[in-house]
Amino acid sequence: MPKVPDWVKCAHSRIVPITDMVPNPRNPNTHPTKQVELLAKILDFQGWRLPIVVSNRSGFITRGHGRLLAARVLELGVVPVDFQDYETEAQEWADLVADNRIAELSTMDATALKDIVEELDTGELDLEVTGFDDNDLASLMSQIHQDEEGEEPGGPITCPECGHTWND
């Protein structure tokens, strides 16, 4: 069994060679290059805080496809893996889908986020390790600043990634 690297900061069942990892071929979630590169940057800074989850039943990854891709970017030889028993195929598929979906349903408290980012913004830390790039942070700060000045939120918002526009 491979030695646990010092960058592994999470509980896991085993350290597994990256070449032994089997992504689920039906994983409905995709990972754009920008996301994978950002995740790699975060993993490089933080260390590995969440293992990849693999089903004992199928041998496929159920959680952590993006982390596997980031590990490849970082050219890691091994990754921490938590092996899970799923009673049925349906339970395994439901976990895969839920893991991809549940974070999308959360919302951020923009003011609390702004406060944290301002505390971190000392110049000692690359703020991209928060998951936000410079454009995202500039947009967040300008929106909060406008809201604090009493301007009514609203108007169209455009996603910088896909171009989708919606009203606030």
BATORTOR-339794 format. One record per residue: residue in three letters; x, z, y of N, C-alpha, C in turn. Coordinates in steps of 0.001 Angstrom, whole numbers, padded with zeros to 6 digits, always signed. Example, Ala and Ser with C-alpha at 12.3 -4.5 7.8 and 13.67 -1.06 7.14 Angstrom:
BEGIN
Ala+013190+007800-005690+012300+007800-004500+013200+007800-003300
Ser+012850+007080-002250+013670+007140-001060+012900+007870+000030
//
This chain:
BEGIN
Met+000852+000000-001175+000000+000000+000000+000899+000000+001240
Pro+000604-000889+002224+001429-000949+003431+001382+000359+004226
Lys+002488+000644+004884+002587+001808+005761+001638+001615+006948
Val+001060+002720+007432+000151+002655+008576+000985+002482+009854
Pro+000798+001359+010557+001532+001152+011811+001115+002184+012859
Asp+002007+002486+013789+001695+003486+014814+000625+003019+015795
Trp+000332+001727+015832-000711+001220+016732-002115+001384+016144
Val-002220+001821+014901-003532+002077+014298-003950+003484+014689
Lys-005032+003591+015484-005500+004866+016025-006867+005259+015466
Cys-007314+004594+014396-008667+004835+013897-008646+005218+012426
Ala-009750+005825+011997-009942+006086+010568-010166+004744+009872
His-009711+004641+008658-009857+003404+007893-009670+003716+006415
Ser-010112+002806+005570-009937+002978+004126-008539+002566+003694
Arg-008095+001399+004204-006781+000866+003813-006225-000010+004928
Ile-004930-000177+004900-004260-001175+005722-004147-002415+004837
Val-004641-003544+005357-004765-004751+004543-003996-005896+005210
Pro-003268-006679+004416-002625-007864+004992-003677-008791+005607
Ile-003360-009293+006780-004316-010140+007503-004698-011370+006675
Thr-003785-011836+005839-004056-013015+005012-005086-012735+003924
Asp-005359-011466+003635-006361-011115+002625-007767-010986+003207
Met-007894-011057+004512-009198-010887+005163-010042-012145+004983
Val-011334-011943+004672-012235-013069+004437-013409-012981+005426
Pro-013369-013791+006486-014499-013802+007416-015766-014248+006699
Asn-016897-013725+007154-018159-014152+006567-018429-015578+007042
Pro-018551-016531+006129-018744-017925+006533-020071-018171+007253
Arg-020996-017239+007152-022289-017401+007815-022434-016493+009035
Asn-021345-015914+009504-021409-015061+010693-021984-015885+011851
Pro-023113-015471+012418-023730-016254+013491-023054-016065+014851
Asn-022165-015100+014968-021515-014823+016243-020266-015675+016374
Thr-020060-016235+017556-018847-016993+017822-018025-016242+018866
His-016756-016535+018900-015841-015830+019791-015056-016839+020614
Pro-015429-017010+021881-014689-017941+022738-013236-017487+022897
Thr-012358-018435+023141-010934-018148+023300-010693-017062+024336
Lys-011392-017130+025464-011198-016133+026525-011513-014723+026011
Gln-012581-014574+025244-012947-013269+024698-011879-012768+023733
Val-011406-013635+022852-010412-013241+021854-009110-012836+022547
Glu-008694-013601+023549-007468-013263+024275-007608-011932+025006
Leu-008771-011687+025593-009006-010415+026270-009010-009265+025264
Leu-009652-009453+024137-009654-008426+023096-008239-008163+022595
Ala-007442-009207+022444-006048-009032+022021-005281-008196+023047
Lys-005531-008460+024319-004869-007699+025381-005271-006218+025317
Ile-006549-005974+025082-007045-004593+024972-006438-003904+023756
Leu-006418-004586+022607-005838-004000+021394-004351-003723+021581
Asp-003664-004626+022258-002240-004437+022503-002002-003209+023382
Phe-002879-002980+024352-002747-001837+025257-003196-000530+024603
Gln-004374-000549+023970-005000+000665+023437-004543+001037+022035
Gly-004079+000051+021302-003912+000249+019871-005244-000065+019203
Trp-005273+000064+017911-006467-000303+017141-007354+000924+017022
Arg-008525+000904+017669-009418+002067+017721-010659+001932+016841
Leu-010852+000775+016226-012034+000550+015393-011634-000397+014264
Pro-011816+000004+013018-011378-000866+011914-012310-002058+011735
Ile-011807-003044+011047-012651-004131+010570-013428-003571+009381
Val-014702-003913+009272-015523-003443+008152-015705-004593+007167
Val-015446-004288+005899-015576-005275+004827-016529-004727+003771
Ser-017382-005595+003283-018330-005227+002232-017644-005215+000874
Asn-017793-004107+000160-017315-004060-001227-018108-005013-002103
Arg-019350-005259-001724-020243-006099-002503-019807-007561-002486
Ser-019570-008110-001296-019254-009532-001172-017772-009807-000899
Gly-017078-008818-000340-015689-009035+000063-015554-009651+001444
Phe-016702-009913+002105-016688-010520+003440-016643-009450+004528
Ile-016112-009849+005680-016161-009007+006870-017615-008910+007318
Thr-018078-007705+007626-019409-007541+008203-019318-007155+009676
Arg-018244-006496+010063-018016-006112+011460-016540-006311+011773
Gly-016280-007014+012863-014894-007128+013298-014287-008513+013219
His-015106-009551+013178-014567-010907+013171-013709-011175+014409
Gly-014171-010698+015572-013396-010883+016810-012078-010139+016758
Arg-012090-008933+016181-010845-008173+016056-009857-008891+015135
Leu-010358-009532+014085-009481-010308+013209-008841-011453+013994
Leu-009641-012157+014781-009095-013257+015582-008058-012749+016584
Ala-008332-011600+017196-007373-011017+018143-006095-010603+017419
Ala-006223-010093+016197-005044-009720+015412-004179-010943+015138
Arg-004809-012075+014921-004054-013318+014720-003312-013713+015992
Val-003981-013582+017144-003322-013876+018417-002093-012989+018590
Leu-002221-011725+018213-001118-010768+018340-000081-010914+017225
Glu-000372-011817+016277+000509-012075+015145+000791-010806+014335
Leu-000271-010026+014143-000154-008820+013325-000148-009218+011851
Gly+000608-008516+011066+000658-008808+009637-000415-008084+008849
Val-000877-006951+009403-001864-006120+008717-002903-005628+009715
Val-004050-005210+009182-005128-004644+010008-005755-003471+009263
Pro-006300-002503+010022-007016-001408+009370-008414-001874+008956
Val-008798-001511+007746-010084-001951+007207-010827-000750+006638
Asp-012123-000718+006915-013018+000270+006316-013895-000492+005331
Phe-013795-000174+004071-014603-000834+003042-015907-000067+002886
Gln-017013-000788+002929-018348-000180+002895-019137-000683+001693
Asp-019945+000231+001129-020870-000133+000065-022222-000452+000681
Tyr-022714-001647+000418-024060-002050+000824-024884-002140-000452
Glu-026049-001514-000425-026878-001477-001628-027443-002842-001992
Thr-027728-003647-000968-028322-004958-001225-027690-005994-000299
Glu-027890-007242-000662-027439-008334+000201-028161-008271+001545
Ala-029436-007934+001505-030210-007833+002746-029631-006774+003683
Gln-029223-005641+003128-028643-004578+003952-027338-005067+004596
Glu-026526-005777+003848-025265-006312+004376-025521-007312+005505
Trp-026459-008248+005283-026781-009238+006314-027352-008563+007563
Ala-028215-007581+007360-028812-006888+008506-027739-006188+009337
Asp-026743-005592+008679-025666-004922+009404-024831-005936+010180
Leu-024526-007070+009579-023778-008126+010250-024507-008595+011513
Val-025794-008867+011380-026576-009365+012512-026730-008285+013583
Ala-027031-007059+013156-027219-005966+014121-025935-005699+014899
Asp-024787-005741+014229-023526-005504+014923-023290-006557+015995
Asn-023684-007772+015712-023535-008845+016690-024534-008723+017833
Arg-025649-008095+017618-026733-008091+018597-026851-006811+019419
Ile-026611-005670+018830-026994-004407+019452-026304-004169+020794
Ala-025035-004535+020917-024332-004329+022194-024938-005187+023299
Glu-025482-006341+022931-026105-007219+023929-027323-006573+024582
Leu-027931-005610+023914-029154-004992+024423-028886-003841+025390
Ser-027625-003447+025524-027316-002349+026445-027233-002874+027876
Thr-027315-001954+028817-027145-002311+030219-026114-001384+030835
Met-025430-001895+031847-024409-001102+032535-025008-000484+033785
Asp-024635+000742+034046-024938+001383+035316-023823+000932+036258
Ala-024130-000020+037121-023111-000639+037969-022406+000372+038867
Thr-023114+001346+039370-022495+002341+040251-021512+003206+039462
Ala-021906+003655+038278-021009+004455+037445-019788+003633+037044
Leu-019997+002363+036717-018896+001476+036363-017940+001312+037541
Lys-018499+001103+038728-017680+000954+039935-016832+002199+040151
Asp-017428+003367+039979-016698+004619+040170-015511+004725+039197
Ile-015742+004364+037945-014666+004426+036951-013568+003430+037299
Val-013969+002204+037627-012971+001181+037964-012156+001605+039181
Glu-012807+002178+040186-012073+002641+041368-011075+003747+040999
Glu-011442+004629+040077-010519+005675+039622-009324+005080+038885
Leu-009565+004017+038125-008494+003384+037362-007602+002493+038219
Asp-008115+002056+039351-007415+001075+040190-006328+001747+041035
Thr-005273+002181+040345-004155+002840+041026-002939+001928+041106
Gly-003015+000770+040484-001884-000131+040427-001023+000092+039191
Glu-001290+001143+038451-000502+001456+037258-001066+000801+036006
Leu-002240+000218+036110-002948-000291+034937-003469-001689+035230
Asp-003294-002594+034286-003905-003910+034383-005387-003720+034087
Leu-006234-003889+035072-007657-003597+034905-008352-004497+033889
Glu-007708-005579+033456-008312-006410+032418-008470-005656+031097
Val-007714-004574+030905-007871-003809+029666-009198-003049+029644
Thr-009969-003135+030730-011328-002588+030741-012331-003599+030183
Gly-011875-004824+029976-012763-005880+029495-013279-006774+030598
Phe-012937-006473+031843-013370-007268+032984-012168-007983+033576
Asp-012303-009298+033835-011208-009991+034493-011358-009836+036006
Asp-010403-010375+036751-010391-010212+038205-011672-010739+038861
Asn-012173-011876+038384-013403-012442+038958-014598-011541+038699
Asp-014689-011003+037476-015789-010087+037133-015746-008845+038023
Leu-014554-008297+038204-014408-007085+039024-014731-007355+040487
Ala-014283-008493+041002-014585-008840+042395-016085-008993+042594
Ser-016743-009631+041645-018184-009811+041723-018901-008461+041669
Leu-018473-007594+040754-019066-006262+040627-018922-005490+041930
Met-017719-005453+042467-017468-004665+043668-018232-005214+044868
Ser-018316-006544+044996-019043-007096+046149-020542-006833+046015
Gln-021077-006886+044792-022502-006610+044588-022813-005148+044905
Ile-021970-004243+044443-022179-002821+044718-022067-002555+046217
His-021076-003179+046853-020884-002985+048292-022128-003445+049062
Gln-022684-004591+048674-023901-005091+049328-025058-004130+049106
Asp-025209-003635+047874-026299-002710+047570-026159-001414+048368
Glu-024911-000929+048523-024689+000311+049261-024982+000156+050746
Glu-024852-001063+051256-025145-001302+052665-026634-001468+052916
Gly-027416-001356+051878-028858-001406+052035-029463-002783+051921
Glu-028653-003757+051588-029218-005091+051402-030039-005083+050120
Glu-031104-005781+050169-031956-005855+048996-031278-006668+047910
Pro-031161-006100+046705-030639-006915+045621-031630-008026+045325
Gly-031159-009062+044794-032029-010169+044438-031325-011474+044646
Gly-032086-012522+044515-031489-013840+044625-030930-014252+043280
Pro-030559-015499+043201-030079-015990+041911-028703-015439+041571
Ile-028520-015214+040286-027239-014808+039742-026848-015890+038747
Thr-025588-016316+038803-025121-017357+037906-024014-016813+037034
Cys-024153-017009+035733-023129-016587+034786-021912-017489+034945
Pro-020717-016902+035178-019532-017729+035357-019081-018418+034067
Glu-019539-017944+032925-019142-018524+031647-019982-019749+031279
Cys-021320-019582+031313-022182-020645+030804-022949-021385+031892
Gly-022964-020833+033113-023668-021483+034199-025146-021167+034267
His-025659-020360+033320-027074-019990+033349-027377-019220+034641
Thr-028490-019525+035282-028874-018862+036526-030197-018139+036322
Trp-030298-016925+036850-031538-016163+036798-031642-015337+038058
Asn-032845-014822+038318-033074-013997+039490-032911-012536+039127
Asp-032302-011771+040046-032069-010337+039849-033378-009589+039867
//
